[in-house]
Each structure stands twice: as C-alpha cells, then as structure tokens.
Amino acid sequence: MTHATTETTAMPEQPTGRASGAVVPVLAFAGIVVAVMQTLLVPVIKDLPQLLNTAPSNATWVLTSTLLSGAVATPIMGRLGDLFGKRRMLIFSLSVMVVGALISAFTSTLLPMIAGRTLQGFAMGAIPLGIGLMRDMLPREKLGSAMALMSSSIGVGGGLALPAAALVAQHADWHALFYGAAGIGLLSIVLTLLVVPESPMRAEGTFDVLGAIGLSVGLVLFLLPITKGSDWGWTSGTTLGLFAASAVVLLLWGVMELRVKAPLVDLRTTARPAVLFTNLASIMVGVSFYVVSLVLPQLLQLPKSTGYGLGQSMVVAGLLVAPLGLTMMFTAPVYARLSAKYGPKFTLILGMLIIAIGYGAGLGLMSAAWQSLVISVVLGAGIGLAYSSLPALIVGAVPASETGAANGLNTLMRSIGTSVSSAVVGMILANTANNVNGVEIPTMHGFRVSFLIATAAVAIGLLMALLLPRRRPATQPQLRASSEEEANLAHAEEALRGFRGRVLDATGTPVARAKVTLIDRRGRQAGATLSAEDGTYTLAVPAQGPYVLAARATGHGPLASSASHTGDDRPVDLDLSLPGETVTA
C-alpha cells in the first residue's frame, strides 16, 4: 500500500552520518550570500536614476524585480528541493544568482539591469533549502543552533553587506558590486559541492505546475502594489485593482491546492495553529527588521545643518548599522541554550520583547552616532532570537518530507513583512519630509513615526506568538535536546507515545531494514522508519485516531495493517508479519 503524494524514501530515524562539521558554516555562508543581494544597492539607491540614465520611477524596478522574483522563487524552490534534492536546488539557486550578477555587472541600461536583478532574486530559495538540509543531516543536539544560524544569516548578510557595499561604491565603479556578488556566489557553490552531501530524504509525487503558476501570479499581483503604491497612489485604480485581482487569484489558487493530491503548499498543514501563528509572527518580525535598516542609515547620513542629522559618511553609517547583523549571528548559540531549556516559543516571545524595548528606547536615542550603535545591538539581539525561533517552530510542526516547502513559505512571510515595511515606511518618510530647494529631506517626526509602526508590528507579532500552542514533548525532542543524552532520552519518550513492535517474516524471523510507514485517516504519511537489526521499530503518533501501518522489505511482499491509538502515553504493541512470497524485480 503506497501513497505517492507525500511518502518519503527509506530513511533512518537518525540523520545521515556523512555530514562534516563544515556543513553548517557552509550553508550559513550561502544564506549570507543571498542576503547580500537584498542590500547590495542600498548605498547607491539615490544615484540609480543617473547611473542608469532613466527616471526615478523606472529605477525603482531594479529593487522591486529582485523582491518579486525572490518571493515567487522561495516556496517553489523549497518544494522542488523536497522532490528532487535540496542540495541540487541550492546549487541551482546560487547558479542563477551568479548569472544574474554577471548580467548586471556588464550593463548600464535599465532593462538588462532589471533582468539581472530578477535572476538574483532566485537565490532567496537558499534559506529554506539550507534549513531542510540541516534537518535531514544533523544530529538532534546540534540542529537547534544550526537552524538558528541559518535563519539569522539573512540579517547577518544584510548587516555586513551595508558597510562593504558602501566602501566599494564610494571608492570604485559601482559595477564592482556585482562582480563581488558573483565572486562570493561562485565561492558558495564550490564550497557546497565540496562539503555538503545531498539529503536522501525525498517527497514522492509530481511538481504542482499549476499551483506554482497560480501562487506566482497571486504574489506578484499582491506585492507589486505594495512596492509601487507610494508612486502610483494608494487609492489609485491601478493599486486597488491589483489588490483585488490578487485576492481573487489567491482564493482560486487555495481552492485548487486543497483538491490536488500533491499540492505545492499543503494548506491543511499550513492551517495548523503552530504553523499559522508562526507564519503570522514572521510577517511582523520582517516588518520590524526592515524599519531599522531604512531609518538609521538615513538619519546617520543627513547633514548636521538639518538640526537632527548626524552628518556621517556612507561608510561610517554602514559600520554603525553593521552590529545589527553581527549581533544576530552571535545570538544563535544563545538561542540554542534558551530553546533547549524553554522551547522556541519562549525564545520567540523573548525576542519580540527585546525588539519592542529597542524601538521604544530608540525613540529617545537619535541625537548621537553612538546611540545608533546601541539601537543596532539591542535590535540585533531581539531579531536574532526571533528569527532563530521561526524554523524550529516550523520544523517541529510539519513532516520531514515537507520541510523545504514549509520553510520556503515561512521565508516568504518574512519577505512579505519586509515588503510591507518598505512601502509603509517609505510612504511615511515621504509624506513627512521637508522640501528644501527642491530636495525632499526626511524629518525626525517621520523617523519616530516609523519606529512607532515597528513597535506596533512587534506587539501584533507578540500576540501571535502567545497564541502558539504549547508543545508536547513527543513533538519536539530534536529541538529541545541540548546533548546526546537528552536527545536519546527524548527519543525514548517519543517511542512511548505511538506504535512499537517487530517486523517478522512468515517463519517468525526478524526482518532488518524493513520500511514501516504510518498513514493517517486522510491517506497521508504521518511518519516513517526502518526496522533495526533485530526487527524492532518505533513510530510516534501526531494525534490519536486510526492509522494504517504499511511495511515492505526486499524479498518480501508488502503488508498493510490497521491500528488505532488513543493518544495517551501508553505504546501500542503491534508486530508486523510480512508475507512469505518473494517479490521479483
């Protein structure tokens, strides 16, 4: 009995042992490379119209195109990774980014630049793919801190790229930014090929082409008016029409996804409270992250003659904001300890509280350059904790075969948050700006209103985090274990809350490495394992109810056995006897 929509290939319960100690830093470096694409042009944003010899409204497409392609590619690449190999899709994403960087490096005209930047956006899929590879390969006691570092890498890369890009833009031709991006992209590809093994975990089935097209169209229709609304007018027919079209397309897409056997996004899984509230909180974290990235560099670079500007150079401003990313990176091991003791829900709530403190204090800390440094450090710690918690919450709530797609959707939620933040803060700063000799100068009032908006977003995110369900120990051993002994103990506790027994042949002899798959009442895989050398197996249950245990092994016929679990701590003993006939190839 097989169910091709979600069933995975045979996989031991412990991750593969082929992963070296360099896997985590190499995957985190790939995440940093991706983040560089998002902030690469920040130092030259105001000069883009002159550099590309085009109108300011057209130049904004150089940034918008990357955002849109990244949003579309993230969930799609996650699903493709689940189906065809996460390492393979990671290398593909980075390769497309390198091609896009080289196209942009060789042009100074608008359309080729937009094409190159669109290709660069495809690299955003590297974040969920890296998290999925970590889940498949790393031992449980190392998984929490590794995923935290991978999740934070997008903030780390963004923070570190600002001063580096500013230095290059200030002292070299601006095309050098793209040559540098292509170079680090190639380095990331080489390191991935040398260090990172392919995951054996696969989701069987076919790729949902219509689902990918529907989601892509719906996202573009939604994000386009968000990013261009301030230029077109928020009440214009174009903006409102695109929002309406987006709602219709996404609604029809959702109906279609619920009916197909192998959807691009499993909306039933996404609707689980643990996944739903994590994704909603992710949007708010994305909003809060981008506000400081938009406000502090402008405040630092405004001339002192304005009465509130801090008069710093482009490079100094980047260096003062860089601790935002550095603090996020150093927060990863702190997160691992806190999460091991209290769980990722606690660290998400703690991170949100620290972000709120940072923005609240920031309302009164805008009069000196050193105060910007303090704000960056505090916000970096809070955002680092929050970002680190998100993949752990998602991974703990979805089957292993859906890790890539689920984390891709979560990364998309963060991207939507940054898009909303960029649009709203841009509108606030534009509407509160002073016109001085034909030049729009942001005001202190606009900066403070932006910080208040970030604080409000954090409050909403905190509410979403508080609504997250409390986890049972059975659902989260790999995220809470901080040592090998704790991991083994958690695994033993997990085994008490499901089915256990032996796989035997017709003569009663134990069968080793037989695949045992747990199938729920909807015909979807709820777990899978291999029998040990003595034929024993254990499978945890996600909830009480009826199940089918399907078993098969080389040289034996398949077996399907019905069973039911009450959901309590007592295990259900069930031996599985495989038919005696030999199965020919």
N, C-alpha and C positions, 0 to 999 in steps of 0.2 A: 504493500500500500504506500503510495508516494503522493506528495502534494507539491507540485513543482513551483508553486508561486513563491514559497518562502523557505523551502527546505534547503539546508546547507550541506556542503560536502562533509565527509567524515572529519571529525576534528576532536582531538583530545581536550579534556576539560582544562588542563594546564596549557598555557601558551607555548608555542614552539620555542625550543631552546636555541635556535640559530641566531637570535638577535644578540649583537655585541653591545658593549657598554656605550659605543659611539652612536647608536641608533637615535637616542633621544636628542642629543645636541644637533645631529644632522637634520632631523625632522624639524626641530625648533628653528634652525637656520633657514630652512625652506619657508617657514612661516614668516620670519623676519624679512626675507626677500620679497614675499608677497606684500607685506606692509609698506615696504619702500615704494612700491608702485602707487600706493594711495597718497603719499605725501611728497613724491618726487618733485612735483612742480609748484608746491606751495610757495617757495621763495621767489618764483618768477610769475606768480599769478597776475599781478598788476601789469606786467610787461608783455603778456602774451599777445594782446592785440597788435602791438608794434612788431613783435618778433615774427608773427605770422601774417602781418600785413592784412588784417581783417578787422571787422567791427567787434566791439567788446561782447555783444550778444552772441556772435558766432564763436568767439574764442572760448566761451564757457563750455562749449561742446567737447573741448579737449579733456575737461574734467568729468563732464556728465557721461560721456561714452564709456569711460572706464568703470564708473559706478554702475551703469546699467548692465554692461556685459558681465561684471563680477556678480551682480545679483542674480542674473539668469544662470550663469555657469555653476554657482555654488551648489545648489541642490541637485543639478543634473550630474555634475562630476562625482558627487557623493554616491548617487545611485549607480553610475557606471562603475565606480570603484567596487561597490558591493557585488556587482555582477561579473566583472572581468579582471579584477585585481586592483587593489588600492595603490600599490607601488607603480604599476603601469600607468594608471591615470594621473598619479602625482608627477611622473616624469613628463607625460604628455602636456599637463597644465603648464609646467615650467618651460617646456619647449615652445609652446605657443607664446608665452610671455617674452621669451628671448627674441623670437621672430618679430613680435610687435615692437620691442625696444629698438631693434636694429632698423625697422622701417621708420620709426620716429627720429632716430639718430641721423638718417640720411635726407631728411626733408625739412623745409622751412615754409611749407604751404599747408593750408588748412586741412583739405580732405585726406591726404596721405597721413597727416598727423593724427587725425581722428581715427583712421583705420588702424594705425599702430597702437594707439591708446586703447581701442576696443579690444584688440588681441591681448594687451597686457592685463586687462581685467579678468581674463580667464584664469589667471593664477590664483584667484581667490578660492578656488576649489581645493587648494593645497591644505588649508586649515582642517576641514573635516576629514580629508583623506589621511592626514598625519595622525589625527586623533584615532581614527579607525585602525590604522596600522599599530599604534601603541596598544590598543585594547587587545588586538589579536596576538601580539608577540610578547608583551612584557609580563613578568610575574606580578601577582596581585599587589605585593607590598611596595612595588615601585610605580604602579600605574597612576596613583593619585597625583603625585608630584610631577610626573611626566606630562600628563594631560594638562595640568595647571600651567606648566611652562609653554606647552604648545598653544593653549588658548590665549595666553598673555602675549605670545610672540607678535601678534598684530599690533598691540600697543607698544611693545618694545621696539619693533622696527620703525613704527611711525615716529616715536620719540627720538631715536638715534638718527633717523634719516634727515630730520629737520636741520640740525647744525651742519651735517655733512653736505647736504644739498645746498645749503646757504653758502658754505665755503666755496664749493665748486662754482656756483652761479656768480659769486662775487669776484672770482679770480680767473675764470676760464670761460670758454664759449659754452653756452647753455646746452648745446648738443652733447657735451661730455656727460651730462646727467644720464642720458640714455645709453651711452657706451658703458658707463659704470654699471647701470642696471643690467644690461645684457651680460656683462662680465660676471657679476655675482650670481646671475641666473644660471649661467653655464657651470660655475663652480658648484652650485647646489645640485645640478643634475649629475655631475661627476661624482660628488660625494654620495648621493643617493644610490647610484649604480654600484659603487664600491662597498657601501656599508649596510644599506637597508635591504633585507631579504623580502621577497614577495610573501604576502599573507596567504595561507592555504584556505582561509575562510571565504566562501562564496555564497551568494544568494542565487538559487536557480530560477529560471524563468527568462522572459524576454524583456527588452527595454521598452518602456512605455513611450513611444514616439509621440503619439497624440497628446499624452499628458505633458510631455516636455514642451511641445509647441504651445499648448494652452497656458501652462504656467509662465512661459517666456513672454507671451503676448500680454497676459494679465499683469505681470510685474512691470513690463515696460510702460503700459498704459497707466499704472499706478505711480511709478517712480518718476516718470517724465514730468508730470505737472508739479510734483513736489520739488524737483530740482530747478524747474524753469518758471514756477509760479510767480516769483517775485519779478521776473522780466515780463511775463505775459499779463500779469494781474490776477490776483487770487479769485476774483469774481468774474473773470472773462469767460466767454463762451468756450474757448479752447480748453482752459483749465478745468472748468466744471464738466465739460463734455468728456474729457479724457478720464476723469474720476468716475463718472457714471459708466463709461464703457468698461473700465477696469472692474467695477463691481459686477457687471453682467458677465464678463468673461470668466472671472474667478469663481463666480457662483456656478456657472455651467461646468467649468473645469472640476469643481468639487463634486458635483453630481456624477460626472463621468468617472472620477477616480474611485468613488465608492462602488462602482459597478464592475470595474475591470478586475481580473484575477491577480495581476502583478502590477499594481499602481506605482507610479513614480514616487509618490508620497503616500504612505499609509495613514489616511486621515483618521481612521479609528484609533490608531496608536497615538497620533498627534492630539486627539481629543482627551486622552487620559489626563487627569489633573496634574500629575507630576510633569508631563511634557508640556501641557498647555500653559501652566503658570510659569514654568521655566522660560518658555519662549517669550511670553509677555514681559517678564522681568528683563529678558535680554534686550528687548527694544529700548527699555528705559536706561539700561546700562550704556547702550550705544549712544543714546542722546546725551547722557552726562559726560561720556568720554570726549565727544567731539566739541562740546561747548568750550572747554578749556583750551583745546587746540586752535579754536578760532579766535578766542578773545585775547589770551595772553600775548601771542606774538604781535598782534596789532597794537596793544597797549604799550608794549616794550619799545616798539619802533616809532611810535608817534613822537614828534619833536617836543621838547620841553616848553616851547613857546605856546603850546596849546593850554598850558596851565595844569595838565594832568598826565601828558605823555611822559615817558621815561627816557626818551632820547637814546636808545641803544641801537647798535648796528644790527644788521641782519644776522650775522654770525653769532654775536653775543646773545641776541634774543633766542636763537636756536639752542644755544648752550644752556640758557636758563630754563628752557622748557624740557630739555633732554632728560632731566631726572624723573620726569613723568614715566618714561619708558623704562629707565633703569630700575626705578623702584618697583615697577610691575614685575620685572624679571627676578629681582631678589625676593619678592613676596612669595614666589612659587614654593620654596621649601617651607616657609612659614605656614602657607595654606595646607601643605601636606600633613603637618603635625596637628594643626587645628581640626582638619577634616577627619583625620584618623580617630581623634578623640570625640569630636562632637558631631561630625557629619557635614556634608556640603551645604545643606540648608542653613546651618548655623553660620558657616563662613560667608554665604551669600548675604545673609541679613547683616552680619558684621561689616562686610564690605560696603553695603549700602549706607549704613550708619556713618562710616568714616567718610564716604563721599559727601554726604549731607553736611558733616562737620566742616569738610574742606571748602565747600562752596559757601556755607554760612560765614565762616571766618574770612573767606575771600572778599566778601562784600566790603570789609573794612581794611583789607590788606592790598591796596592797589596804589600806594603812594611811593614805593621804592622798589628797585630791581630785586633786592634780596627777598622781599616779600613774595614776589612771583616764584622764587625758588622754593619757598616754604609751601606755597599752594601746590606746586607741582609734585613735591614729595608726598604730601598728605593725600592728594587725589590719586597719585600713582599707587599708593598702598591700598586705598579703598577699591579702585578699579581693578587692581591686580587680584585682590581677593574675590571680587565679584566675577570677573572673567574666568578665574581658575575654577570656580564652583560650577559654572554652567555645563561644561562637557561631562563632569562627573554625575550631575543630576540627570542628564540625557542618557548617558551610557547605562546608568542604573535602572532606567525605565523602559528600555527597548531591547528586543532580541539582538544577539550579536550580528545576525545577518543584515540588520537594518542600521548598523552603527553609522556608516558613511552617509546614507541619505538623511538620517535623523540629525546628525551633527551639521550636515550641509544646510538643512532647514534652520537650525539654530543660528548658524553663522549668518544666514540670510536675514534673520530677525535683527541681529546686531547691525547689519548693513542698512536695513530699513531705519533703524534708530539713528544712525549717523546721517542718513539722507534727510530725515525729518529735522534733525538738529541743524544741519547746514542750511536748510531752507528757512526755518523759523528764525534762527539767529541772524542770518543774512538779511531777512526782512526787518527784524528789529533794529539792527545797526543802520540799515539804510533809512528807515523812517525816522530815526532819532538823530541822524547825522546833521552837522552844520555845514552849510555851503560857504567855503572861503575861497574867493577868487575863482569860482567855477569848479572847485575841488571839494568832494564830499568827505568830511572829516568825522569819523566816529566819535561819539561823546561818551563821557563817563556814565551818564544816565543809561545809555544803550548797553554798556558793558555790564552794569549792575542788573539791569532787567534780564540780560542773558543768563547771568548767574542765578537769578531767581527762577528762571524757567528750568534750569538744570536741577535746582533744588526740588522743584515741584515734580519733575520727572522721577527723581530718586524716591520721593515719597510714594508715588504710584508704584514704582518697582518694589519698594519695601512691602507694600500691601500685597503685591503678587507673591513675594517670597514667603510672607506669613501664611498665605493660603496653600502653600505646598503641603501635600500630605506627609505625615510622619512615616518614615520608612521602617518596615520590619527588618530585623537582622537578616532574614533569609534573602532579601532582595539586594543586599548591598555589601557582601563580605569583601569584595575586591576593592571597594572604595574606602572602607574603614580600617582595613588591616594595615598596620604600620610595621610589622615584622613578619618573618616567615612563620613563626609560631602562631601569631594571631591569625595569619591567613589560613593556616591549616585548621585552627580551631573554628574559624568562621565557616570554612568549607564543611567541617564535620557537622556544625549546627544546621547548615543548609540541607545536608543529606537527611536530617531527621524530619524535614517538612515536605516530603514528597514520596516517590516510589523508590524501592530498592529491591534487589534480588540478584539472581544469576541467570545468565544465558546458557542454555544447555542444548546438546544435540539430542537426537532420538534415543540414544543409548544412555543419556544422563551425564555425558561427559561435558565439562565446562568448555565453552567456546570463547576464545580470546579475541579481542579487537572486533567484536561484532558491533555494528552501529545500531543504537537504540534511539529512536526519535519519539518525542512526546508531542501529540497532536491534540489541540483543544477542540471544543464543540463546534467551532466555526471552520474546522478543517485546516487550521493554520498551525505551523510549528511553534511549540511553546518551550522546546528545549531539545538538546541532542547530546549524546556522549558515546564513548567507546567502552566496551566491557574490558575489564582488567585481565591479566594473565590467568587468574583463577575463575574468570567468567562473571565476576560481580560487577554490578553497575549501580549508580545512584542518580536520580534525577529530581531536582526541586520542582515544585509546582508554583506558578504565579498566583493562583487563586483556587478556591475549592470548586469542585464540579466534576463532570465526567470527562474522561480522556481516552485516547487510543494510544497504545504503545506499539510502535512498528519496529520490528527488528529484522536485520538481514546480515548475512556474513558470506564470505567467499566459500563456495562449495555447498551452500545450503539454500533451501527455498526461503522466501520471505514469510514473516509472521506478523499478524495484527491482532492485538488483544485489547479488549475493552476493560476499563477500570475506572474507579471513582475515588476522589479524595475529599475528605470533609473540611480540609483547610486548617486542621489543628496541628499540634507539634508531633503527633504520632506518625511514624512512617507506615506506608502500605507495602507489605512484603508481596512481591509478585515475581515468580520465576517465569522465564520465557523459554519455551521449548521449541527450537527450530525444526521444521520438517526434515526428514532424513534424506530426501532425494537430492541428488547432486544437480546443481544448476549449471548447464553448459553455456559457454560464451556465445 
